[in-house]
Amino acid sequence: MIISSSRSQVHWPVVLLTVLALVVAGAVAVVARTSAAAAAVAGEDDGADCPVSLPGSVPANSKLPDPFTRLDGTRITTKSDWRCRREEIKKLAEKYVYGEKPGKPASVTGTVSGSNITVNVEQNGRSASFSAGVQLPSGSGPFPAVIVLGGFGADTSTIRSSGAAVISYDPLAVGKEGTARNNKQGAFYSIYGSSSSTGLLAAWSWGASRIIDVIEQSGGSVLKADSVGVTGCSRYGKGAFATGVFDQRIALTMPIESGSGGVPIFRGIAQESGAQPLSSAYSEQPWLGDAFGSYTGNPNGLPLDTHEMVAMVAPRGLFIMENPHIDWLAAESGSVSALGGAEVYKALGAGDNITYWSDVQDGTHCATRSEWQAPLRANIQKFLLRSGGSTGGFRIASGNAGDLSQWRDWQTPTLSDGPGTPPTTPPTTPPTTPPAGGGCSATVSTNQWTGGFVATVRVTAGSSPVNGWTVSMTLPSGASITNAWNADRSGNSGAVQFGNVTFNGSIAPGQSTEFGFQGTGTGTGMAPTCSAR
């Protein structure tokens, strides 16, 4: 679905890297040579080691399939069971909907700078390259970042003013539109063949994953690999959704007005007046995998639906934005998908990590909407800046509210905590007790290596809101600060002070924000104090 727009604008978090990278002319050169299995260990697909045996055929079902029931017919009972159940859904999504999204290639090389990311890929004797632009927010890095597909997504000015960088990713360089299914073009198909049965959405997702690979290997001096979000609108909303579904390193997924082939349930589209038919979405561009063509007139024959792809994002951050004013976009089916996927979020104890919003006044496709600015900032604060913030909730337009009870014949189980149960919120430094009264407190944790360290400082408000803060501390003898982020600093050695920047000065009672710095020498024994302005 392509609709012209009046708008023109330009996991689980991965294991923290502790290897310092060489910075040359403002760019960090990186090289990564690993197998697909090793990439899964890093977090792109945490369930890659789960054995999955797909059935040869499945009976038709007019109801939404039960996301809690395994392929063998048994139901999961613990939160840790979700990891391998998610992998089953992933394999079904690849086989029936998107086509296969390959893991990390044998070689990924590239550079990261404050204005550009380059990606070079090699696999089985074939190579391809592409690049993405970078726009940094004000302040000192490294910064979290949001990958924006095709120049259309969540408001980039709000993203940057919230403290996150914008990565401008052209997915058409990876999977070109306007091609025949047996002659697909772009970087992905240069590697895996022009006749690959994988559709453009999975190819675009693969390209975004390779961008994250390069950021991961860059040492984190410019962008933070464990704080990456993705967004897009219209067909790029489909791509953003697929990216968050498949790559568990994406901390925040924000599809906008994705329409048929995106968030809305396949089974509901045919029953929704004016919605783009599945056959149209399949034939308009090779977005969906070739195998999906067999189900455009029979979505009941699919062994899964998009509510389970929403669930695949759980428990990571998900903010779905939809437009109820254009019937073609199937907002009612979108609300059913979000409600169904939210049942998995709730079962995992992460109900506050999914937000759905279709209650908007402006009906222009891909417009910047004032209703979305506050929840956008809140989601960035919670999942990318990891400084607290409240998210979650459904604001469904009254005329396009789907009824989940009409679409399911299963109940949501109470999942117990089991061994290996993942956390439901992004990891932070250990929680601190807020000060008993007003004001603020500060704690510091360090990652020390020979000759240097990185310090992360958490600032916590007391019983009253904080509208500006200053943290003071004395560095150990011989220690010196070389870089700081998310704070303005005074001094590099001895007694130093850090002050808030524009996006993290306001802290709600009992909530926290974080900043950090890198130094030479030793960082042990520091005792920060905080004062509220």
Secondary structure, 3 states (H helix, E strand, C coil): CCCCCCCCCCCCCCCCCCCCCCEECCEEEEEECCCHHHHHHHCCCCCCCCCCCCCCCCCCCCCCCCCCECCCCCECCEHHHHHHHHHHHHHHHHHHHHCCCCCCCCEEEEEECCCEEEEEEEECCEEEEEEEEEECCCCCCCEEEEEEECCCCCCHHHHHHCCCEEEEECHHHCCCCCCCCCCCCCHHHHHHCCCCCCCHHHHHHHHHHHHHHHHHHCCCCCEEEEEEEEEEECHHHHHHHHHHHHCCCEEEEEEECCCCCCCCCHHHHCCCCCCCCHHHHHHHCCCCCHHHHHHCCCHHHCCCCHHHHHHHHCCCEEEEECCCCCHHHCHHHHHHHHHHHHHHHHHCCCHHHEEEECCCCCCCCCCCCHHHHHHHHHHHHHHHCCCCCCCCEEECCHHHCCCHHHCCCCCCCCCECCCCCCCCCCCCCCCCCCCCCCCEEEEEEEEEECCEEEEEEEEEECCCCEECEEEEEECCCCCEEEEEECCEEECCCCEEEEECCCCCCEECCCCEEEEEEEEECCCCCCCCEEEEC
